[in-house]
């Protein structure tokens, strides 16, 4: 009986230690959204995005968001943070750690929907205010360079005349963060904080900025809230399950691609070998043709599928990869799209 009590006591100590070390991480979209509900944290982050002093940023309010996913690629739901400034302009913030197919089109769609959603029936266009979409990404959307923060506007192709400042897109790629510098500040400092890996890491960065300190203290408050922690852990599990499902679909797609390539190669190899054998009229020629044709056909068929898979993986089009593995017509459509 005493031995059981000792074990229970040891287990309790381990649980207490885990609870003391636990802190929510901002890279989980639920935590990011809760964090941005704090007006002071929100002011500090927006100031960094706009390259202003926090005192220069006017008051903002968080508008009700759209929780359920309406479209096929939103099965996990939408946890963006929609903010309205005092002048009516809006900013939509999202924390997105998983790559989506057609990500650029998705961002444009939501930005335009927020923009047009400002008007009610019969209202004039002059009521439309500026809308900004901010994506904090855990993947590299623009792998061609090392720029971690970029801002997009609508500009003329030639002399870069600004068409309108009413639509703007900001992209923060956390994986491109440069090595930490002594004089680091602004948006890079916030990106480093948002990508923090644990309590000690976050606490250390919080000492460098009053608004980051407020963010860290808010994380501590959220982490001690039992209901919030339950929602956080449920969301974290859902994200992990989704990643596992996508990885499985990708592996299955690759294997089915290999199998299909093999079958196509075998059929083509047989046809070519048979034709060559007939022409030569000899068993030796037929066998040689069959073997060479089999190898060539196999390589060609497998090569097409693997080339397509590489293109899709490079562009983070995991949903398209999974669909192509089970939908031959859709795969042929992608072959035509990439001119394979």
Backbone torsions as a table, in degrees:
resi	resn	phi	psi	omega
1	UNK	NA	-42.8	179.8
2	UNK	-64.2	-37.8	-179.2
3	UNK	-63.2	-39.5	178.5
4	UNK	-63.1	-41.4	179.7
5	UNK	-63.9	-39.2	179.0
6	UNK	-63.1	-43.7	178.8
7	UNK	-61.7	-44.1	-179.7
8	UNK	-62.0	-40.8	-179.9
9	UNK	-64.2	-42.9	178.2
10	UNK	-63.1	-41.8	178.4
11	UNK	-63.9	-39.7	179.1
12	UNK	-64.4	-39.8	178.6
13	UNK	-62.5	-40.8	178.9
14	UNK	-64.3	-40.8	179.0
15	UNK	-65.8	-41.5	178.6
16	UNK	-62.6	-41.2	179.3
17	UNK	-63.7	-41.8	178.7
18	UNK	-61.4	-43.3	-180.0
19	UNK	-65.0	-36.7	179.0
20	UNK	-67.7	-34.9	-178.3
21	UNK	-86.6	-15.1	-175.6
22	UNK	-70.6	137.4	170.2
23	UNK	-150.9	141.0	177.5
24	UNK	-66.1	144.6	178.8
25	UNK	-103.7	133.1	-177.4
26	UNK	-63.9	-17.4	179.3
27	UNK	-71.3	-13.2	171.1
28	UNK	-84.5	121.2	-170.4
29	UNK	-56.8	-31.3	177.3
30	UNK	-61.5	-45.6	179.6
31	UNK	-64.6	-43.0	180.0
32	UNK	-59.1	-43.4	-179.3
33	UNK	-65.8	-44.4	178.4
34	UNK	-62.6	-38.3	-179.6
35	UNK	-63.6	-40.5	-177.7
36	UNK	-75.8	-6.4	174.2
37	UNK	-75.8	-16.7	177.0
38	UNK	-77.5	116.8	-174.6
39	UNK	-58.1	-38.2	-178.0
40	UNK	-71.7	-40.8	176.6
41	UNK	-63.6	-44.0	179.7
42	UNK	-59.7	-43.2	-179.9
43	UNK	-62.4	-43.3	-179.0
44	UNK	-64.9	-42.6	-178.8
45	UNK	-68.9	-43.7	179.8
46	UNK	-64.3	-39.0	177.7
47	UNK	-59.3	-41.4	178.7
48	UNK	-65.0	-40.6	179.0
49	UNK	-64.1	-40.7	-176.1
50	UNK	-89.4	-0.9	-178.9
51	UNK	57.4	48.4	177.7
52	UNK	-124.7	165.6	169.4
53	UNK	-75.5	143.7	-178.4
54	UNK	-54.1	-33.9	-179.3
55	UNK	-65.6	-21.6	-178.8
56	UNK	-83.6	-13.3	-177.8
57	UNK	-84.2	124.3	-178.6
58	UNK	-71.8	167.4	-178.6
59	UNK	-63.6	146.9	179.6
60	UNK	-130.4	161.7	174.5
61	UNK	-133.9	147.0	177.9
62	UNK	-88.5	125.0	179.4
63	UNK	-89.7	155.3	177.9
64	UNK	-58.1	133.8	-178.2
65	UNK	-97.5	169.6	177.1
66	UNK	-94.5	104.5	-175.1
67	UNK	-76.2	-51.5	-174.8
68	UNK	-74.9	145.2	176.4
69	UNK	-76.5	130.9	-177.8
70	UNK	-95.0	-17.7	-172.1
71	UNK	-123.1	168.6	-171.2
72	UNK	-57.1	-37.3	-175.8
73	UNK	-89.1	13.9	-177.0
74	UNK	-122.5	36.0	-176.4
75	UNK	-62.9	-22.9	179.4
76	UNK	-83.9	-6.3	-177.8
77	UNK	88.5	168.7	-176.9
78	UNK	-110.5	124.7	179.0
79	UNK	-121.5	41.4	176.0
80	UNK	-73.4	165.4	177.1
81	UNK	-118.0	112.3	179.9
82	UNK	-97.9	121.9	-174.0
83	UNK	-116.9	140.9	174.9
84	UNK	-118.3	131.3	176.4
85	UNK	-85.2	168.7	-176.9
86	UNK	-61.2	-33.5	-179.1
87	UNK	-80.9	1.2	178.3
88	UNK	98.2	-14.7	178.0
89	UNK	-65.8	157.5	-173.2
90	UNK	-130.1	153.0	176.9
91	UNK	-137.8	127.4	179.1
92	UNK	-107.2	123.5	-178.0
93	UNK	-109.9	133.5	176.0
94	UNK	-135.5	141.7	170.8
95	UNK	-107.3	116.4	-175.0
96	UNK	-131.1	109.4	-177.8
97	UNK	-94.6	-17.4	-178.7
98	UNK	-105.8	137.6	178.4
99	UNK	-73.1	140.2	177.0
100	UNK	-116.0	147.5	169.7
101	UNK	-68.0	145.5	180.0
102	UNK	56.0	40.4	-177.1
103	UNK	-60.1	-43.3	-178.3
104	UNK	-62.0	-43.3	178.8
105	UNK	-64.0	-37.9	179.5
106	UNK	-62.0	-45.1	179.7
107	UNK	-63.3	-44.6	178.6
108	UNK	-60.4	-40.8	-179.1
109	UNK	-60.8	-47.9	-177.4
110	UNK	-71.6	-36.4	177.6
111	UNK	-63.2	-44.0	179.9
112	UNK	-67.6	-34.7	179.3
113	UNK	-68.4	-38.3	176.5
114	UNK	-65.1	-40.1	-178.8
115	UNK	-64.4	-51.2	-178.1
116	UNK	-72.5	-23.6	-179.6
117	UNK	-70.0	-7.4	178.9
118	UNK	-72.0	-28.3	-174.6
119	UNK	-91.9	138.3	170.9
120	UNK	-97.7	163.0	-177.4
121	UNK	-54.8	126.8	177.3
122	UNK	92.2	-7.9	-178.9
123	UNK	-81.6	155.4	-176.6
124	UNK	-83.4	154.3	179.7
125	UNK	-63.8	-21.2	-177.8
126	UNK	-68.5	-8.7	177.9
127	UNK	-84.5	-9.0	-178.9
128	UNK	-70.9	128.5	-179.6
129	UNK	-111.2	167.0	-178.1
130	UNK	-62.2	140.0	176.3
131	UNK	-127.7	133.6	-178.7
132	UNK	-124.2	133.9	173.9
133	UNK	-109.6	128.3	-178.7
134	UNK	-117.4	119.3	178.2
135	UNK	-110.9	118.5	172.1
136	UNK	-98.9	113.2	-168.8
137	UNK	-112.1	141.9	175.4
138	UNK	-98.1	14.6	177.4
139	UNK	-139.9	163.3	-178.5
140	UNK	-90.9	107.7	177.8
141	UNK	-81.3	-26.5	-179.5
142	UNK	-124.0	79.6	-173.1
143	UNK	-73.4	-5.4	-174.3
144	UNK	-75.5	-11.0	178.6
145	UNK	-148.2	-177.4	-177.4
146	UNK	-107.2	13.6	178.9
147	UNK	-68.0	122.4	-176.1
148	UNK	-95.0	-17.4	180.0
149	UNK	-136.9	124.4	179.5
150	UNK	-140.5	154.1	-177.8
151	UNK	-126.9	131.2	-178.5
152	UNK	-112.8	136.9	176.4
153	UNK	-127.0	169.7	173.2
154	UNK	-90.7	108.1	-176.9
155	UNK	-131.6	155.2	176.1
156	UNK	-66.2	145.0	-177.2
157	UNK	-65.0	-38.3	-174.6
158	UNK	-77.0	-81.0	-174.4
159	UNK	-92.0	9.0	175.0
160	UNK	64.4	31.3	175.2
161	UNK	-66.0	132.2	-179.3
162	UNK	-72.6	121.6	179.2
163	UNK	-72.1	-47.4	177.8
164	UNK	-161.1	146.7	177.2
165	UNK	-97.6	11.0	-174.4
166	UNK	-76.6	-20.2	179.3
167	UNK	-124.3	130.5	-176.9
168	UNK	-147.6	143.0	179.2
169	UNK	-126.7	129.5	176.0
170	UNK	-115.8	135.6	-178.7
171	UNK	-127.1	124.4	177.9
172	UNK	-115.2	114.5	-178.8
173	UNK	-103.1	103.0	-172.7
174	UNK	-63.2	-31.1	-178.1
175	UNK	-69.9	-13.4	-178.2
176	UNK	-97.7	7.1	179.9
177	UNK	-54.5	129.7	179.7
178	UNK	-74.7	167.9	174.8
179	UNK	-54.9	141.8	-175.2
180	UNK	-61.8	134.1	179.2
181	UNK	-109.2	155.1	-177.2
182	UNK	-63.9	-38.0	-175.2
183	UNK	-97.4	23.1	-175.6
184	UNK	-62.8	138.4	179.0
185	UNK	-156.5	-175.6	175.5
186	UNK	62.3	-143.0	-172.1
187	UNK	-66.3	-32.1	179.3
188	UNK	-65.7	-38.8	178.0
189	UNK	-63.7	-41.6	178.4
190	UNK	-66.6	-38.8	177.9
191	UNK	-61.8	-40.1	179.9
192	UNK	-66.0	-39.5	179.0
193	UNK	-65.8	-46.2	-178.0
194	UNK	-62.7	-26.3	179.6
195	UNK	-95.5	12.1	179.3
196	UNK	-55.4	143.2	-172.9
197	UNK	-99.3	-8.6	-177.7
198	UNK	-174.2	178.3	-173.9
199	UNK	-62.7	-45.8	-178.4
200	UNK	-63.6	-42.8	179.6
201	UNK	-60.9	-48.4	-178.9
202	UNK	-66.8	-40.6	-179.3
203	UNK	-62.7	-39.5	179.9
204	UNK	-64.5	-43.6	179.9
205	UNK	-69.8	-28.9	-178.5
206	UNK	-64.2	-23.0	-178.6
207	UNK	-75.7	-8.8	-174.2
208	UNK	-93.5	-6.9	-173.8
209	UNK	-160.6	135.7	-178.2
210	UNK	-62.2	-36.5	-177.7
211	UNK	-77.0	-32.7	173.0
212	UNK	-67.7	-34.8	177.2
213	UNK	-63.5	-41.0	176.9
214	UNK	-63.5	-40.1	179.0
215	UNK	-63.4	-42.0	179.8
216	UNK	-65.1	-43.0	179.2
217	UNK	-64.7	-34.2	176.5
218	UNK	-67.4	-38.6	175.9
219	UNK	-61.8	-40.4	177.6
220	UNK	-63.3	-42.6	179.3
221	UNK	-63.4	-45.1	179.5
222	UNK	-62.1	-38.9	-176.7
223	UNK	-69.6	-24.9	179.3
224	UNK	-87.8	-10.3	178.8
225	UNK	-82.4	112.8	-173.6
226	UNK	-59.8	-41.8	-179.4
227	UNK	-66.6	-43.2	179.1
228	UNK	-64.9	-40.2	-179.3
229	UNK	-64.7	-39.4	178.5
230	UNK	-62.6	-44.6	179.0
231	UNK	-64.3	-39.0	178.7
232	UNK	-62.2	-48.2	-177.7
233	UNK	-67.9	-33.5	176.9
234	UNK	-66.9	-40.8	179.1
235	UNK	-67.3	-41.1	179.4
236	UNK	-61.0	-41.7	178.8
237	UNK	-65.4	-41.6	179.8
238	UNK	-62.2	-40.0	178.5
239	UNK	-66.1	-42.6	178.1
240	UNK	-62.4	-43.7	-179.8
241	UNK	-62.7	-39.3	-179.5
242	UNK	-65.6	-41.6	178.4
243	UNK	-62.7	-43.5	178.8
244	UNK	-61.6	-41.6	179.7
245	UNK	-63.5	-42.6	-179.9
246	UNK	-66.8	-40.1	178.1
247	UNK	-63.4	-40.1	178.4
248	UNK	-64.0	-44.1	179.6
249	UNK	-62.9	-37.9	179.5
250	UNK	-65.3	-46.1	179.1
251	UNK	-63.2	-41.0	179.1
252	UNK	-64.1	-41.1	178.7
253	UNK	-63.1	-41.7	178.8
254	UNK	-63.7	-42.9	-179.2
255	UNK	-66.4	-43.3	179.0
256	UNK	-65.8	-32.3	176.0
257	UNK	-64.6	-41.8	177.7
258	UNK	-63.8	-43.9	-179.3
259	UNK	-63.1	-42.6	-179.3
260	UNK	-65.7	-41.7	178.2
261	UNK	-60.3	-40.3	179.5
262	UNK	-63.4	-46.0	-178.1
263	UNK	-64.3	-42.9	178.9
264	UNK	-62.7	-41.4	179.6
265	UNK	-64.9	-41.3	-179.3
266	UNK	-64.5	-45.0	-178.9
267	UNK	-64.6	-44.3	-179.7
268	UNK	-67.0	-40.6	178.8
269	UNK	-61.8	-41.1	179.2
270	UNK	-63.9	-45.4	-178.4
271	UNK	-62.4	-45.8	-178.7
272	UNK	-68.4	-40.2	178.4
273	UNK	-64.3	-40.4	-179.9
274	UNK	-64.9	-44.3	-179.6
275	UNK	-62.9	-44.4	179.4
276	UNK	-64.8	-39.1	179.3
277	UNK	-63.7	-39.4	178.3
278	UNK	-63.9	-42.1	-178.9
279	UNK	-64.6	-41.1	-178.7
280	UNK	-79.6	-26.4	177.6
281	UNK	72.2	16.6	-177.6
282	UNK	-132.0	144.7	179.4
283	UNK	-61.0	-36.1	-179.5
284	UNK	-63.3	-44.6	179.1
285	UNK	-65.4	-39.7	-179.4
286	UNK	-64.0	-42.3	179.5
287	UNK	-65.2	-44.1	179.3
288	UNK	-62.7	-43.9	179.7
289	UNK	-63.9	-39.7	-179.9
290	UNK	-62.7	-44.6	-178.5
291	UNK	-65.7	-46.1	-179.7
292	UNK	-67.6	-41.4	179.7
293	UNK	-65.7	-39.8	177.8
294	UNK	-57.9	-46.9	-177.7
295	UNK	-65.5	-44.6	-179.1
296	UNK	-65.2	-44.2	-179.4
297	UNK	-66.0	-40.7	178.3
298	UNK	-60.4	-46.4	-178.5
299	UNK	-63.7	-41.0	-178.5
300	UNK	-66.1	-46.7	-178.8
301	UNK	-65.4	-45.8	179.1
302	UNK	-65.0	-37.1	-178.4
303	UNK	-62.6	-40.8	-179.9
304	UNK	-61.7	-47.3	-177.4
305	UNK	-65.5	-45.5	-179.5
306	UNK	-64.8	-36.8	177.9
307	UNK	-64.0	-42.5	177.2
308	UNK	-62.1	-44.5	179.8
309	UNK	-60.1	-39.9	179.5
310	UNK	-64.6	-40.7	177.8
311	UNK	-61.7	-45.4	-177.9
312	UNK	-65.6	-41.5	179.0
313	UNK	-65.7	-40.2	-179.6
314	UNK	-61.9	-35.2	-178.7
315	UNK	-96.3	12.1	177.0
316	UNK	58.9	32.7	-178.8
317	UNK	-93.0	63.5	-175.0
318	UNK	-65.5	-37.3	179.8
319	UNK	-64.4	-40.6	178.3
320	UNK	-66.6	-36.6	179.1
321	UNK	-62.4	-45.2	-179.2
322	UNK	-65.8	-40.2	-178.8
323	UNK	-68.5	-39.5	-179.2
324	UNK	-63.3	-27.9	-177.8
325	UNK	-69.3	-22.9	-176.7
326	UNK	-119.0	-6.0	-176.5
327	UNK	-125.0	99.9	-174.6
328	UNK	-65.5	-38.1	179.2
329	UNK	-63.4	-40.2	179.3
330	UNK	-68.1	-35.7	177.5
331	UNK	-63.8	-42.1	178.1
332	UNK	-63.3	-36.0	176.8
333	UNK	-62.1	-41.6	178.3
334	UNK	-68.3	-35.3	175.0
335	UNK	-58.0	-43.2	179.8
336	UNK	-68.8	-37.6	179.4
337	UNK	-60.2	-41.7	-179.0
338	UNK	-94.1	3.3	177.6
339	UNK	56.5	46.1	178.8
340	UNK	-93.0	NA	NA
